Amino acid sequence: MRRRAWLTLGAVLIGGGGVVTYATASPSDPGAPGQERRPVEVYGLALKGTAAGERKLPRTETEQFSLVGVSWTGALKPLEGTAQVRTRGLESGEWGAWRSLELDAAPPEEVEAGMRGASQPLWVGPSDGVEARVVHEDGTTAALPKGLEVNLVDPGVVTEAETRVDAPEPAAFAMDESPSPSPSPEPTAPPSTVPQPPVTSRADWGADESKSPDPSEYNAEVKAVFVHHTDGANDYDCAESPAIVRGIYAYHTEVNGWNDVGYNFLVDKCGAVFEGRKGGIDRPVLGAHTYGFNRESAGVAVLGAHGTGAASAAALASVARVTAWKLGQYGADPAGTVKLTAGATQTNYFGTAFTAGEEYTFKRVSGHRDGFNTECPGNALYAQLPTVRTWAAGPVDGLRIVSLTDATAKGSTYYTKGTPVVRWSATTPAALIKRYDVLVDGQSVAGTSGAGYAKRITLTPGSHTVSVRATHQSGAVSTTDALTVVAETTAPVFTAAPTLGLRAGTVYTGSAPVTLRWKATDDQALRQVRLLTPSTATFSAAAYLSNRTAKPGIASTWSMRAYDYAGNHRDTAATYTPVILRESAAVRTGTWSTRSSTSYLGGKSYSSASKGASLSWTFTGRSAAWVVSRASSSGQAYVYVDGVKAATVDLRSAATSYRQAIWTKTWTANARHTVKIVVVGTSGRPTVTTDGLVYIR
């Protein structure tokens, strides 16, 4: 790796009298319409202090910058302590809180003269002031490294897209169209077993190729992918992502002194993938990302800090797509493991010791901490790596049928008229799914792309199995559990039409207590029966009667509808009229007296204590109810129907009540009947008070 001059010529005077050196990258064709172009610049500010264990930079006004880090002399010398910065927002003018820099960035495997040790760069957004402090670690005897500086990067405005007000999305490209220099010698670029994801080229994110004049080096193959995070705030706007990538590129080349950005790919929280180190995204470019294991791997960095905050689903999906594509070029399973040869003697984050030249087993998709003593990619993102592996390798994860529209379930069986809509979901992102197929009895009858989630199908009459099969971009297949679906178009049958009969209860001039009865069945599965008129109600398939009220003197149609689980239905109806026959309409024998009260039907009733006194009503109907008043002194009566004694009724009641249908009888059809009431003359309580007769025709 060729060492570049860390900072090119240039200086600017800042607040406090300090001189800031900087490097610039002036774009061609300045003055494009919209946002004004501005070159990429890098500033360095020395940290000073007399105490052995502390170096500081007081609050200092600076030129504009958006990315900050700390560097020191000696690429392999660790900084054993803490480094913190705080910055002043360019627009708000407010100073932010102290923020710690990650100091465990991996050094290059091949250190060249002039390379510097450095923290991870921290994206802070447009700022114009900085304060910094580096403090010796407690209990450490080693001195702080020499040449401590705060390094500020202004990523500028350099691309054509950034200078337009209505900037389009970055373009995707295939590497045969890449503006990167052709590598020499030409490395192999084997085809992958999975599609290449869209990648924003170096030209599109604004790489100044003059910062990286040396040709790239290449590995023999890519055996593993190491996942990183870049540090910095996660609340950046995705429109800032090209600038963030430019800032990291400038930091790696102008501060670390590397020949190029260390990562092979960078991914933002919206899922955009950026080309990192030049040389061809489809080639095994040697990166500088995982000390000791760069020679057999590629590095993918997620923009932002993920110590506690998880990476977005969009970012994870893109990391999975990149890793699947790169490993797919070499026939490697992203869910598998591989032996890598250590290029350095060291210990990783978990305390595993590596010896240069020895082989060690790694997951094909590993975190930076698996190969080096660093917290990168952060606890939260590291915990998400199993998801990345699953998404990258396949099969499609979390596949299930969500619903079957135009079908209804009874237990574990669905019933439909024959054209249900199958809806499904999966946790694997659509971009990693090749296609979905809806299977009926094991055969594909409909298919969609990986972005599909629903399909209407047509079923022939009868019982079927319905499932959904997902094909991952890797070719791995997964299938949902099959649903049993019965297609049928036969409507239910009413084996007994609605019938209405009087029941015991309180009678009013406007309503009489009745019982509605019916019977329905279906050749497959009856779901419910609904009453449509004269009122509405819904009943279960097992129900066959319902206590209702009916309005006397009104011919009411009782219409009902039976539904099966497939949605087929059949209607039936019958019309009935309740009629109130007043006591005065009866044929009387014996002594009866008239009583008046608003509690009686029509305000009057008949009462008799004479044994043998009778009242009889003759009518044509199918149901009848005798209406009486009841009290503790009420007596008994005989009920005769068509000349035959039908019942002995006791009217006695602890509580006084009026208009009570105390005796009822229902026949199968309309016919002429006579109901006769005879006073028994019960000892001590002979009185019978009658309020009429109700019948239904």
Legacy VTK file of the C-alpha trace (Angstrom):
# vtk DataFile Version 3.0
C-alpha trace
ASCII
DATASET POLYDATA
POINTS 697 float
0.000 0.000 0.000
1.549 3.276 -1.113
1.760 6.088 1.474
0.317 9.376 0.244
1.233 12.752 1.629
-1.133 13.076 4.583
-2.036 16.689 3.943
-1.360 18.605 0.752
-0.363 22.229 0.666
-2.722 24.773 2.091
-3.443 26.612 5.332
-6.209 28.676 6.895
-6.187 30.890 9.980
-8.836 29.993 12.552
-10.062 31.424 15.840
-7.467 31.396 18.614
-4.628 32.051 16.198
-4.065 28.404 15.254
-3.093 27.353 11.787
-5.029 24.504 10.179
-3.463 22.511 7.389
-5.820 20.970 4.870
-6.105 18.903 1.732
-8.541 19.782 -1.044
-10.149 17.995 -3.927
-11.396 20.546 -6.395
-14.083 19.228 -8.725
-14.214 19.993 -12.383
-16.978 22.071 -13.936
-17.774 24.259 -10.901
-20.765 26.509 -10.916
-23.417 23.926 -11.789
-26.985 25.122 -11.152
-28.612 24.626 -7.762
-26.403 23.891 -4.758
-22.953 25.473 -5.067
-20.079 23.076 -5.529
-17.505 22.887 -2.754
-14.315 20.787 -2.663
-13.558 18.069 -0.146
-11.198 19.427 2.533
-9.329 17.890 5.455
-8.076 19.946 8.407
-5.717 18.968 11.211
-5.545 20.653 14.651
-2.835 19.742 17.155
-3.803 18.619 20.645
-1.619 20.141 23.343
-1.057 19.824 27.055
1.662 19.732 29.682
0.230 16.871 31.740
1.609 13.463 30.757
-1.783 11.810 30.600
-3.895 14.466 28.873
-4.036 16.416 25.633
-6.674 19.022 24.801
-7.989 21.367 22.171
-10.059 24.238 23.586
-13.238 25.338 21.848
-12.046 26.448 18.448
-13.879 28.048 15.573
-13.125 26.303 12.287
-13.994 26.147 8.652
-17.019 23.984 7.854
-16.671 20.229 8.434
-18.980 17.242 8.972
-16.715 14.400 10.076
-14.180 14.358 12.904
-11.572 11.983 14.344
-8.332 11.865 16.277
-5.016 10.608 14.884
-1.449 10.216 16.100
2.017 9.262 14.961
2.547 5.541 14.441
-0.006 3.357 12.736
0.580 0.398 15.064
0.782 2.332 18.323
-2.452 2.021 20.363
-4.003 4.948 22.188
-4.686 3.566 25.645
-7.278 5.966 26.977
-10.298 7.889 25.818
-10.759 10.467 23.094
-13.789 12.752 23.127
-14.991 15.600 20.956
-17.860 18.005 20.858
-18.815 20.221 17.983
-20.800 23.341 17.209
-23.648 22.988 14.723
-23.266 25.159 11.654
-26.922 26.181 11.482
-27.879 26.154 15.173
-24.685 27.687 16.545
-25.119 25.392 19.582
-22.428 23.212 21.103
-23.350 19.557 21.404
-22.535 17.054 24.126
-19.219 15.285 24.507
-19.014 12.177 22.310
-16.486 9.375 22.571
-14.506 8.195 19.565
-13.891 4.517 18.889
-10.164 3.952 19.310
-10.011 0.289 18.320
-9.876 0.820 14.560
-7.854 -1.883 12.861
-4.413 -0.920 11.555
-3.289 -1.903 8.070
-1.660 -5.304 7.737
1.265 -3.812 5.839
2.366 -0.620 7.574
4.255 1.884 5.480
6.215 4.914 6.538
4.098 7.902 7.453
0.898 6.020 8.168
-0.895 7.210 11.280
-2.917 5.574 13.976
-6.427 6.967 14.132
-9.796 6.618 15.766
-12.855 5.709 13.800
-14.205 8.832 12.090
-17.377 10.288 13.594
-20.049 11.872 11.381
-21.420 14.948 13.186
-23.102 16.834 10.344
-22.268 20.392 9.206
-20.271 22.061 11.990
-17.942 25.057 12.414
-16.401 24.551 15.837
-14.684 21.761 17.754
-13.372 20.961 21.233
-11.408 17.803 22.005
-9.687 15.970 24.830
-7.624 12.784 25.059
-7.144 11.275 28.522
-4.691 8.592 29.588
-6.289 5.310 30.678
-6.207 4.849 34.459
-3.431 2.532 35.568
-1.621 2.707 32.243
2.083 3.463 32.373
2.615 3.936 28.657
2.711 7.528 27.445
0.137 8.997 25.121
1.250 8.696 21.504
2.993 11.623 19.897
1.538 13.872 17.232
-2.038 13.835 18.554
-4.367 15.800 16.299
-8.032 16.401 15.778
-8.852 15.813 12.117
-11.829 17.498 10.490
-13.278 16.521 7.110
-15.584 18.650 4.999
-17.005 16.253 2.377
-17.985 19.227 0.243
-20.475 19.249 -2.616
-18.855 17.608 -5.599
-21.284 15.467 -7.620
-23.642 16.544 -10.351
-26.598 15.094 -8.434
-25.809 17.152 -5.328
-25.742 20.392 -7.294
-29.292 19.901 -8.582
-32.257 20.931 -6.474
-34.228 17.876 -7.637
-31.346 15.454 -7.221
-32.223 11.968 -8.514
-31.472 8.727 -6.786
-27.887 7.501 -7.277
-27.526 5.257 -10.307
-26.845 1.564 -10.059
-24.156 0.081 -12.250
-22.534 -3.143 -13.302
-18.802 -3.219 -12.946
-18.139 -3.467 -16.664
-19.441 0.133 -16.720
-17.522 1.198 -13.609
-15.347 4.305 -13.881
-12.776 2.682 -11.597
-9.368 2.077 -13.193
-8.958 -1.307 -14.804
-7.008 -3.522 -12.416
-3.715 -4.935 -13.521
-3.142 -7.760 -13.698
-6.738 -8.562 -14.575
-8.251 -10.667 -11.735
-11.002 -13.152 -12.298
-14.611 -12.057 -11.765
-16.617 -15.294 -11.645
-20.372 -15.081 -12.045
-22.397 -15.312 -8.876
-25.147 -17.759 -8.083
-27.387 -14.825 -7.068
-28.146 -11.437 -8.654
-25.959 -8.420 -8.019
-27.698 -5.732 -5.931
-27.733 -2.132 -7.186
-24.510 -0.347 -6.206
-23.749 3.385 -6.289
-20.471 3.820 -8.121
-17.494 5.828 -6.867
-18.169 8.402 -9.568
-21.765 8.783 -8.420
-20.851 9.341 -4.763
-18.086 11.708 -5.767
-14.798 9.905 -5.190
-11.767 12.012 -6.093
-9.656 9.336 -7.714
-6.530 11.502 -7.385
-6.562 10.637 -3.663
-6.016 6.996 -4.590
-3.462 6.898 -7.415
-2.060 3.417 -6.810
-3.708 0.356 -8.354
-5.679 -1.980 -6.174
-4.386 -5.305 -4.967
-6.416 -8.479 -5.271
-7.034 -11.623 -3.285
-7.411 -15.062 -4.820
-11.059 -15.271 -3.713
-13.577 -14.078 -1.149
-14.078 -16.745 1.490
-15.853 -14.609 4.097
-17.445 -11.206 4.607
-16.779 -9.106 7.714
-19.514 -6.683 8.781
-18.600 -3.310 10.311
-20.197 -0.073 11.430
-18.622 3.311 10.736
-19.567 5.126 13.980
-21.391 8.442 14.088
-24.987 9.507 14.536
-27.800 7.392 13.107
-30.136 10.329 12.515
-28.456 11.375 9.278
-30.574 12.025 6.216
-29.997 9.402 3.543
-29.426 12.242 1.087
-26.235 12.852 3.104
-24.942 9.316 2.551
-22.713 10.157 -0.464
-21.128 12.945 1.597
-20.603 10.578 4.541
-18.878 8.084 2.233
-16.709 10.871 0.793
-15.812 11.924 4.320
-14.745 8.395 5.282
-12.770 8.099 2.037
-10.950 11.382 2.725
-10.292 10.364 6.341
-8.837 6.996 5.371
-6.603 8.450 2.666
-5.631 11.837 4.118
-5.630 11.048 7.849
-4.803 7.335 8.104
-2.604 7.625 5.046
-4.105 4.617 3.309
-4.262 4.301 -0.428
-8.060 4.074 -0.484
-11.130 3.684 1.670
-10.761 0.560 3.788
-14.154 -1.082 3.147
-15.180 -2.852 -0.047
-18.795 -1.725 0.348
-20.714 0.738 2.505
-24.462 0.568 3.202
-26.691 3.339 4.569
-29.801 2.991 6.726
-32.069 3.326 3.681
-30.401 0.332 2.074
-28.307 2.137 -0.550
-25.073 0.267 -1.314
-21.928 2.261 -2.155
-18.804 1.026 -3.907
-15.890 1.277 -1.481
-12.331 0.403 -2.409
-11.758 0.667 -6.149
-10.798 -2.178 -8.423
-14.144 -3.643 -9.408
-16.999 -4.637 -7.161
-17.173 -8.044 -8.848
-13.485 -8.727 -8.172
-11.780 -9.905 -4.954
-10.287 -6.515 -4.063
-7.967 -6.484 -1.047
-9.438 -4.156 1.573
-8.189 -2.683 4.848
-11.006 -3.475 7.257
-10.256 -6.565 9.391
-6.653 -6.678 10.560
-5.164 -10.128 10.075
-7.898 -11.440 7.773
-8.121 -9.010 4.842
-6.398 -11.436 2.448
-9.372 -13.810 2.188
-12.373 -11.594 2.834
-14.418 -8.555 1.892
-15.638 -5.841 4.241
-19.105 -4.279 4.356
-19.676 -1.288 6.645
-23.055 0.031 7.786
-23.091 3.820 8.157
-23.763 4.825 11.753
-23.150 3.488 15.257
-24.830 0.264 16.343
-23.638 -0.337 19.864
-27.170 -0.037 21.239
-29.271 0.932 18.225
-30.072 -1.876 15.799
-29.431 -1.444 12.097
-32.516 -0.842 9.965
-34.202 -3.669 8.111
-33.296 -1.937 4.840
-29.609 -1.872 5.803
-29.667 -5.525 6.880
-31.348 -6.526 3.622
-28.650 -4.787 1.576
-25.842 -6.288 3.663
-27.438 -9.700 3.067
-27.689 -9.065 -0.675
-24.063 -7.932 -0.960
-22.722 -10.846 1.079
-24.849 -13.384 -0.781
-23.655 -11.998 -4.120
-19.958 -11.870 -3.202
-19.911 -15.313 -1.586
-22.051 -16.636 -4.431
-19.190 -15.844 -6.840
-17.181 -18.547 -5.089
-19.927 -21.064 -4.347
-19.887 -20.281 -0.629
-22.917 -20.682 1.634
-23.499 -17.473 3.651
-24.838 -19.608 6.503
-21.776 -21.810 6.588
-18.290 -21.667 8.102
-14.794 -21.475 6.628
-11.161 -21.700 7.735
-9.185 -18.473 7.336
-5.444 -18.118 7.672
-4.405 -15.453 10.174
-2.183 -12.758 8.722
-1.129 -11.416 12.121
-0.626 -12.604 15.675
-3.280 -10.971 17.846
-6.333 -11.525 20.048
-9.923 -10.782 19.075
-12.700 -9.110 21.094
-13.680 -12.402 22.712
-10.136 -13.244 23.821
-9.460 -15.781 21.084
-5.760 -15.771 20.261
-4.628 -15.935 16.626
-1.143 -16.843 15.453
0.046 -15.653 12.060
0.023 -18.454 9.505
-2.409 -20.677 11.422
-5.971 -21.502 10.277
-9.070 -20.609 12.305
-12.762 -21.300 11.751
-15.042 -18.337 11.070
-18.635 -17.967 10.057
-18.855 -16.987 6.390
-20.583 -13.797 7.558
-18.720 -12.553 10.620
-18.455 -9.361 12.596
-15.311 -7.251 12.782
-14.928 -8.254 16.457
-14.636 -11.908 15.446
-11.279 -11.152 13.813
-9.949 -8.189 15.833
-10.132 -6.734 19.338
-12.823 -4.152 18.665
-16.445 -3.569 19.615
-17.249 -3.085 15.925
-19.879 -3.631 14.527
-21.510 -2.849 17.884
-23.529 -5.139 20.122
-26.826 -4.405 18.392
-25.633 -5.047 14.843
-23.577 -8.060 15.923
-26.767 -9.575 17.371
-28.426 -9.080 13.963
-25.814 -11.055 12.026
-27.772 -14.344 12.329
-30.588 -12.585 10.488
-28.167 -11.426 7.788
-26.910 -14.994 7.349
-30.438 -16.394 7.121
-31.569 -13.754 4.647
-28.446 -14.146 2.541
-28.400 -17.952 2.438
-32.090 -18.785 2.297
-34.486 -20.422 2.253
-37.089 -17.688 2.692
-37.642 -17.210 6.402
-40.915 -16.647 8.264
-43.078 -17.721 5.318
-46.733 -18.162 6.248
-50.202 -17.763 4.784
-51.738 -14.717 6.429
-55.314 -15.047 5.243
-57.659 -16.605 2.725
-60.090 -13.961 1.492
-63.501 -15.007 0.125
-63.240 -18.135 2.265
-64.249 -18.890 5.840
-62.600 -21.250 8.265
-64.398 -23.846 10.325
-61.800 -25.392 12.542
-58.819 -26.136 10.315
-60.845 -26.319 7.082
-61.671 -23.393 4.816
-64.785 -23.217 2.658
-65.085 -21.104 -0.477
-67.242 -20.730 -3.549
-64.129 -21.398 -5.584
-62.112 -18.194 -6.125
-60.351 -17.280 -2.877
-57.480 -14.794 -2.562
-54.391 -16.234 -0.867
-52.318 -13.725 1.111
-48.921 -14.501 2.609
-45.929 -12.867 4.260
-42.260 -13.589 4.965
-39.569 -12.002 7.110
-36.927 -12.344 4.387
-36.923 -9.075 2.369
-38.509 -9.187 -1.067
-35.244 -8.214 -2.774
-33.770 -11.581 -1.737
-36.742 -13.613 -2.992
-36.845 -14.839 -6.582
-40.534 -15.766 -6.774
-43.605 -17.090 -5.023
-45.901 -19.858 -6.261
-49.361 -20.725 -4.983
-49.765 -24.486 -4.931
-53.064 -26.347 -5.195
-52.780 -30.039 -4.422
-49.009 -29.638 -4.769
-49.077 -28.029 -8.230
-48.336 -24.373 -9.028
-51.437 -22.579 -10.274
-50.250 -18.968 -9.884
-46.953 -17.170 -9.388
-45.620 -13.722 -8.508
-42.300 -11.969 -8.093
-40.590 -11.735 -4.729
-42.499 -8.522 -4.114
-45.854 -10.298 -4.386
-47.994 -11.045 -1.372
-51.436 -12.065 -2.707
-52.972 -14.040 -5.551
-56.532 -15.023 -6.496
-56.901 -18.658 -7.483
-59.696 -20.769 -8.974
-60.613 -24.113 -7.409
-62.737 -26.875 -8.856
-65.505 -28.217 -6.595
-64.222 -30.499 -3.886
-61.534 -30.610 -1.211
-58.030 -29.293 -1.934
-54.748 -28.435 -0.244
-53.467 -24.875 -0.738
-49.950 -23.703 0.143
-47.401 -21.062 -0.899
-43.887 -21.888 -2.048
-41.101 -19.289 -1.915
-37.931 -19.574 -3.974
-34.975 -17.685 -2.508
-32.545 -16.019 -4.909
-30.120 -18.776 -3.948
-32.563 -21.352 -5.262
-33.465 -22.647 -1.802
-37.181 -23.401 -1.487
-39.550 -23.165 1.473
-43.255 -23.948 1.590
-45.980 -23.006 4.028
-48.089 -25.548 5.835
-50.946 -26.596 3.565
-54.485 -25.406 4.221
-57.462 -27.659 3.551
-59.866 -25.729 1.331
-63.255 -27.006 0.191
-64.794 -25.391 -2.882
-68.558 -25.754 -3.150
-71.528 -23.846 -4.592
-74.511 -25.710 -3.150
-76.732 -23.490 -1.021
-78.064 -24.598 2.392
-81.576 -26.048 2.705
-84.382 -25.139 5.122
-85.871 -28.466 6.076
-88.399 -26.620 8.232
-89.642 -23.166 7.266
-90.033 -20.475 9.954
-92.983 -21.164 12.246
-94.362 -18.864 14.948
-95.983 -19.998 18.192
-97.157 -18.154 21.302
-95.196 -18.624 24.523
-95.638 -17.741 28.186
-94.902 -14.145 29.053
-96.439 -10.693 29.334
-98.855 -9.594 26.638
-99.229 -5.967 25.590
-101.569 -4.410 23.098
-98.482 -3.747 20.955
-96.584 -7.003 21.441
-97.128 -10.657 22.198
-94.482 -13.161 23.318
-93.747 -15.693 20.585
-91.234 -18.416 19.722
-89.757 -18.545 16.223
-88.651 -22.020 15.065
-86.828 -23.254 11.971
-84.456 -25.951 10.757
-81.611 -25.547 8.235
-78.837 -27.826 6.998
-76.010 -27.855 4.436
-74.250 -30.559 2.462
-70.848 -29.344 3.747
-70.939 -26.972 6.704
-73.783 -24.695 7.790
-72.358 -21.487 9.247
-75.292 -19.403 10.493
-78.934 -18.416 10.027
-80.073 -14.824 9.977
-83.471 -13.309 10.656
-84.024 -10.568 8.096
-87.566 -9.353 8.892
-89.558 -8.129 10.780
-86.439 -7.611 12.929
-82.848 -8.752 12.515
-80.809 -11.320 14.393
-78.031 -13.825 13.720
-78.070 -17.390 15.018
-75.513 -20.185 15.134
-75.767 -23.243 12.956
-76.940 -25.273 15.954
-79.779 -22.910 16.865
-83.350 -23.817 15.896
-85.558 -21.432 17.903
-85.582 -17.894 19.254
-87.920 -16.158 21.701
-89.198 -12.951 20.101
-92.219 -10.635 20.260
-94.790 -10.001 17.533
-97.158 -7.078 17.029
-100.853 -8.083 17.349
-103.149 -7.149 14.469
-100.225 -6.897 11.994
-99.436 -9.479 9.320
-95.636 -9.804 9.607
-93.385 -11.700 7.247
-90.681 -13.668 9.045
-87.923 -14.025 6.444
-84.713 -15.934 7.144
-81.458 -16.662 5.326
-79.153 -19.647 5.893
-75.419 -19.355 5.056
-72.807 -22.041 4.663
-69.096 -21.474 5.290
-68.441 -21.063 1.578
-70.761 -18.063 1.437
-73.654 -19.763 -0.356
-77.086 -18.888 1.038
-80.792 -19.665 0.713
-83.844 -17.664 1.829
-87.214 -18.685 3.205
-90.162 -16.784 4.637
-93.618 -17.174 6.231
-96.262 -14.614 7.249
-98.120 -14.678 10.590
-100.637 -12.428 12.312
-101.171 -12.446 16.128
-104.754 -11.582 17.138
-106.045 -10.535 20.605
-109.549 -11.800 21.445
-110.903 -9.756 24.325
-112.728 -11.457 27.190
-115.905 -9.776 25.979
-115.640 -11.786 22.738
-116.017 -15.084 24.596
-119.171 -17.134 25.065
-119.909 -17.003 28.822
-121.653 -19.302 31.265
-122.092 -18.657 34.973
-121.403 -15.389 36.767
-118.625 -13.046 35.593
-117.998 -9.493 36.686
-116.149 -6.733 34.889
-113.006 -5.182 36.383
-111.421 -1.951 35.196
-107.741 -1.005 35.415
-105.055 0.343 33.137
-103.139 -2.841 33.993
-105.605 -4.921 31.937
-105.575 -5.312 28.150
-107.867 -2.579 26.878
-108.411 -1.457 30.491
-110.962 -4.178 31.418
-111.091 -7.872 32.423
-113.606 -10.522 33.603
-113.475 -12.107 37.052
-115.429 -15.038 38.495
-115.400 -17.040 41.721
-118.320 -19.262 40.639
-117.477 -22.895 40.295
-118.266 -24.073 36.737
-118.412 -20.583 35.240
-116.831 -20.684 31.783
-115.574 -18.609 28.871
-114.972 -20.044 25.406
-113.415 -18.601 22.266
-113.612 -20.083 18.773
-110.990 -19.054 16.158
-109.049 -20.273 13.143
-105.320 -20.306 13.795
-102.218 -22.377 14.634
-101.328 -21.202 18.163
-103.220 -19.880 21.185
-102.455 -18.407 24.626
-104.841 -17.677 27.543
-104.099 -14.299 29.139
-104.836 -13.791 32.870
-104.071 -11.753 35.972
-102.306 -13.513 38.853
-102.150 -12.903 42.609
-101.726 -14.813 45.881
-105.542 -15.257 46.103
-105.996 -16.463 42.510
-107.602 -19.870 41.972
-107.486 -22.657 39.431
-109.126 -23.254 36.054
-109.575 -26.115 33.645
-108.606 -25.621 29.977
-110.495 -27.533 27.313
-109.420 -27.627 23.679
-111.991 -28.673 21.138
-114.060 -30.265 23.912
-111.158 -32.220 25.434
-109.657 -31.278 28.788
-106.076 -30.167 28.089
-104.808 -28.787 31.409
-105.502 -27.617 34.940
-103.919 -24.197 35.423
-103.183 -22.636 38.821
-103.184 -18.823 38.681
-101.797 -18.390 42.170
-98.664 -16.191 42.379
-96.789 -14.631 45.297
-96.464 -11.398 43.297
-99.391 -9.737 41.555
-98.969 -9.605 37.773
-101.191 -8.722 34.841
-101.598 -9.719 31.192
-99.821 -13.035 31.647
-99.960 -15.667 28.894
-100.104 -18.568 31.334
-101.185 -21.431 29.084
-100.224 -21.902 25.394
-100.742 -24.464 22.677
-99.419 -24.635 19.095
-100.594 -26.809 16.195
-98.777 -27.779 13.013
-101.132 -25.830 10.747
-104.000 -23.360 10.714
-107.320 -24.917 11.789
-110.567 -24.004 13.551
-110.351 -24.525 17.337
-112.335 -23.763 20.480
-110.615 -23.027 23.800
-112.826 -23.128 26.898
-111.871 -21.920 30.389
-113.805 -23.352 33.395
-113.510 -22.030 36.963
-112.557 -24.833 39.373
-113.755 -22.986 42.482
-110.613 -23.688 44.494
-111.246 -23.730 48.236
-110.261 -20.441 49.879
-109.188 -18.839 46.612
-111.772 -19.536 43.928
-111.335 -16.321 41.891
-110.177 -16.459 38.273
-109.523 -13.198 36.379
-109.160 -13.501 32.617
-107.884 -10.867 30.217
-108.621 -12.548 26.903
-107.121 -14.979 24.444
-104.341 -14.439 21.867
-104.021 -16.620 18.812
-101.838 -16.648 15.669
-103.132 -17.220 12.202
LINES 1 698
697 0 1 2 3 4 5 6 7 8 9 10 11 12 13 14 15 16 17 18 19 20 21 22 23 24 25 26 27 28 29 30 31 32 33 34 35 36 37 38 39 40 41 42 43 44 45 46 47 48 49 50 51 52 53 54 55 56 57 58 59 60 61 62 63 64 65 66 67 68 69 70 71 72 73 74 75 76 77 78 79 80 81 82 83 84 85 86 87 88 89 90 91 92 93 94 95 96 97 98 99 100 101 102 103 104 105 106 107 108 109 110 111 112 113 114 115 116 117 118 119 120 121 122 123 124 125 126 127 128 129 130 131 132 133 134 135 136 137 138 139 140 141 142 143 144 145 146 147 148 149 150 151 152 153 154 155 156 157 158 159 160 161 162 163 164 165 166 167 168 169 170 171 172 173 174 175 176 177 178 179 180 181 182 183 184 185 186 187 188 189 190 191 192 193 194 195 196 197 198 199 200 201 202 203 204 205 206 207 208 209 210 211 212 213 214 215 216 217 218 219 220 221 222 223 224 225 226 227 228 229 230 231 232 233 234 235 236 237 238 239 240 241 242 243 244 245 246 247 248 249 250 251 252 253 254 255 256 257 258 259 260 261 262 263 264 265 266 267 268 269 270 271 272 273 274 275 276 277 278 279 280 281 282 283 284 285 286 287 288 289 290 291 292 293 294 295 296 297 298 299 300 301 302 303 304 305 306 307 308 309 310 311 312 313 314 315 316 317 318 319 320 321 322 323 324 325 326 327 328 329 330 331 332 333 334 335 336 337 338 339 340 341 342 343 344 345 346 347 348 349 350 351 352 353 354 355 356 357 358 359 360 361 362 363 364 365 366 367 368 369 370 371 372 373 374 375 376 377 378 379 380 381 382 383 384 385 386 387 388 389 390 391 392 393 394 395 396 397 398 399 400 401 402 403 404 405 406 407 408 409 410 411 412 413 414 415 416 417 418 419 420 421 422 423 424 425 426 427 428 429 430 431 432 433 434 435 436 437 438 439 440 441 442 443 444 445 446 447 448 449 450 451 452 453 454 455 456 457 458 459 460 461 462 463 464 465 466 467 468 469 470 471 472 473 474 475 476 477 478 479 480 481 482 483 484 485 486 487 488 489 490 491 492 493 494 495 496 497 498 499 500 501 502 503 504 505 506 507 508 509 510 511 512 513 514 515 516 517 518 519 520 521 522 523 524 525 526 527 528 529 530 531 532 533 534 535 536 537 538 539 540 541 542 543 544 545 546 547 548 549 550 551 552 553 554 555 556 557 558 559 560 561 562 563 564 565 566 567 568 569 570 571 572 573 574 575 576 577 578 579 580 581 582 583 584 585 586 587 588 589 590 591 592 593 594 595 596 597 598 599 600 601 602 603 604 605 606 607 608 609 610 611 612 613 614 615 616 617 618 619 620 621 622 623 624 625 626 627 628 629 630 631 632 633 634 635 636 637 638 639 640 641 642 643 644 645 646 647 648 649 650 651 652 653 654 655 656 657 658 659 660 661 662 663 664 665 666 667 668 669 670 671 672 673 674 675 676 677 678 679 680 681 682 683 684 685 686 687 688 689 690 691 692 693 694 695 696
